[in-house]
Amino acid sequence: MSIPETGNAPVWVQTLTVTTAEQTHALGAALAEVLRAGDLLVLTGELGAGKTTFTQGLGEGLGVREGIISPTFVLVRIHPNLPDGPRPGGPDLVHVDAYRLGSASEIDDIDLENTLDSAVTVVEWGRDRVEHLTESRLEVELHRQLGGAAPGHLHAGVDSTGPGAAAPGSEAPVLDFESEDDDVPRTIIIRGFGPRWAEQPVLAAEGIS
């Protein structure tokens, strides 16, 4: 698989395979253990690939408020760190959907710089839009072997508060895998850019190869 040009070359590339939504969730939680305030993640993947599931795992590992869903219609959701969670005093999670944003200048308009240093920021569809925000980032791509719906299908009228979405404060995570192919393997590619990610982290997630 070729690596697209995004302004600089990755320091390392890790390719993983998951077979269930639970493993995708666990991988997100494992990655959260090595994240700190100021980290930027660029997340891409077709509908049903597991972006929301992965981000929910990140949120669980970071110990932030539950209720992570796609921020499709509000662009940005902030999930504050919980003082009684697994990482009290840790960073908040800022979850951004940049699908409708056409350029880096539009990213600047939502003032991510105000929270970038104090939070972990996850930007869905952020490639070629957020690289200017910081010299270091992780890019996470999720691919499923069965063809997913085009991203425009989600943004053209699927209500993120409808069936399959989590209400704020919901106990159960939303697993955005399609139910009929929950056991179809997904490929997750993680790329590290910049001095923050000079060394590839070791992710301790059971059952993930």
C-alpha positions in Angstrom: 0.0 0.0 0.0 1.5 3.3 -1.0 1.9 6.2 1.5 0.2 9.4 0.2 2.2 12.6 0.3 1.1 14.7 3.3 3.9 17.2 3.5 6.5 15.0 5.2 7.3 11.3 5.3 6.3 9.1 8.2 9.0 8.0 10.6 7.4 4.5 10.9 4.4 2.6 9.6 2.6 -0.1 11.6 -0.1 -2.4 10.0 -2.4 -4.3 12.3 -5.3 -6.7 11.7 -8.4 -6.8 13.9 -11.3 -9.2 13.5 -14.0 -7.7 15.8 -15.3 -4.4 16.9 -14.2 -5.2 20.4 -10.6 -5.6 19.2 -10.8 -2.2 17.5 -12.1 -0.7 20.7 -9.2 -2.4 22.6 -6.6 -1.0 20.2 -7.9 2.5 20.7 -7.7 2.0 24.5 -4.2 0.7 24.2 -3.1 3.6 22.0 -4.6 6.0 24.6 -2.1 4.7 27.1 0.8 6.3 25.2 -1.0 9.6 24.4 -0.6 12.9 26.2 -1.8 16.4 26.0 -0.8 18.0 22.7 -1.0 14.8 20.6 -2.9 15.0 17.3 -4.4 12.0 15.5 -5.7 12.1 11.9 -8.3 9.4 11.5 -9.6 8.1 8.1 -11.8 5.2 7.0 -15.0 4.4 5.2 -18.4 4.1 6.8 -18.5 0.9 8.9 -14.7 0.6 9.1 -14.7 1.4 12.9 -13.7 5.0 13.3 -16.2 5.7 16.1 -15.4 2.4 17.8 -11.7 3.2 17.7 -12.3 6.7 19.1 -14.5 5.3 21.9 -11.6 3.1 22.8 -9.3 6.1 22.9 -11.8 7.9 25.1 -12.1 5.0 27.5 -8.3 4.7 27.8 -8.0 8.5 28.3 -10.7 8.4 31.0 -12.9 11.0 29.4 -16.7 11.5 29.6 -18.7 8.8 27.8 -21.0 9.4 24.8 -18.5 9.6 22.0 -20.3 9.6 18.6 -19.4 11.1 15.3 -19.4 14.9 15.6 -20.8 15.1 12.0 -23.3 17.9 12.6 -21.4 20.0 15.1 -17.8 19.6 13.8 -16.3 19.5 17.2 -17.1 17.7 20.5 -15.1 18.1 23.6 -15.0 15.2 26.1 -13.6 16.3 29.4 -11.3 14.2 31.6 -13.1 12.6 34.5 -11.5 13.1 37.9 -12.7 9.7 39.0 -11.6 8.0 35.8 -8.5 5.9 35.0 -6.4 9.0 34.3 -7.5 11.8 36.6 -5.9 15.0 35.7 -5.2 13.7 32.2 -6.0 15.5 28.9 -9.5 16.1 27.5 -10.4 14.5 24.2 -11.3 16.9 21.3 -13.1 15.0 18.5 -13.4 16.8 15.2 -15.1 15.9 11.9 -13.4 17.7 9.1 -15.3 16.1 6.2 -17.2 19.3 5.4 -14.1 21.5 5.7 -12.4 22.1 2.4 -9.1 23.5 3.5 -6.6 24.2 6.3 -7.9 27.7 6.6 -11.3 26.4 7.5 -9.7 24.2 10.2 -8.2 27.5 11.6 -11.6 29.0 11.8 -12.7 26.5 14.4 -9.8 27.5 16.7 -8.3 24.1 17.5 -5.2 25.9 18.5 -7.0 26.9 21.7 -7.2 23.3 22.9 -4.4 21.6 21.0 -1.8 21.9 23.7 -4.1 20.8 26.6 -6.0 17.9 24.9 -5.7 14.9 22.7 -7.2 15.9 19.4 -8.7 13.4 17.0 -9.7 14.7 13.5 -11.7 12.5 11.2 -11.1 13.3 7.5 -8.3 15.6 8.6 -5.6 14.6 6.0 -4.3 17.6 4.1 -6.2 19.9 6.5 -4.5 19.7 9.9 -0.8 19.0 9.2 0.1 22.7 9.8 -1.2 22.6 13.4 1.8 20.7 14.8 5.0 19.1 13.6 4.1 15.7 15.0 1.0 13.6 14.5 -0.3 10.0 14.2 -2.3 9.0 11.1 -4.7 6.1 11.6 -6.4 4.5 8.7 -9.1 1.9 9.1 -10.1 -0.4 6.1 -12.5 -3.2 6.0 -12.4 -5.9 3.3 -16.1 -5.6 2.5 -16.9 -2.3 0.7 -18.3 0.3 2.9 -20.7 3.1 2.0 -19.1 6.3 0.7 -18.5 8.9 3.4 -21.0 11.2 1.8 -23.8 8.8 2.6 -23.3 9.5 6.3 -23.2 13.2 5.8 -26.2 13.4 3.5 -28.8 12.7 6.1 -28.0 9.9 8.5 -28.9 11.2 12.0 -26.0 10.6 14.4 -28.6 10.5 17.2 -30.6 7.8 15.6 -30.4 4.0 15.8 -26.9 2.8 16.5 -25.7 6.0 18.0 -24.9 6.6 21.7 -26.7 9.3 23.6 -24.5 11.4 25.9 -24.0 9.5 29.1 -24.8 6.1 27.5 -23.3 3.2 29.3 -22.9 1.0 26.2 -20.4 1.9 23.5 -21.6 2.3 19.9 -19.8 -0.3 17.7 -20.1 1.1 14.2 -19.2 -2.2 12.5 -21.9 -3.5 10.2 -23.6 -6.4 12.2 -23.5 -8.8 9.3 -19.8 -8.6 8.9 -18.6 -8.0 12.5 -16.1 -10.8 12.1 -14.7 -9.6 8.8 -11.0 -8.5 9.4 -10.2 -4.9 9.3 -6.7 -3.5 8.5 -5.6 -0.6 10.7 -2.5 1.3 9.5 -0.8 3.7 12.0 1.8 6.1 10.8 4.0 8.2 13.0 5.2 11.7 11.9 7.6 14.1 13.6 9.9 14.1 16.6 7.1 13.2 19.1 6.8 9.8 17.3 10.5 9.2 16.6 10.0 5.8 18.2 7.1 3.4 17.4 5.1 2.8 20.6 4.4 -0.8 21.8 0.6 -1.3 21.9 -0.5 -4.0 24.3 -3.9 -5.1 22.9 -4.8 -8.7 23.2 -5.6 -10.7 20.0 -4.3 -8.0 17.6 -1.7 -8.9 15.1 
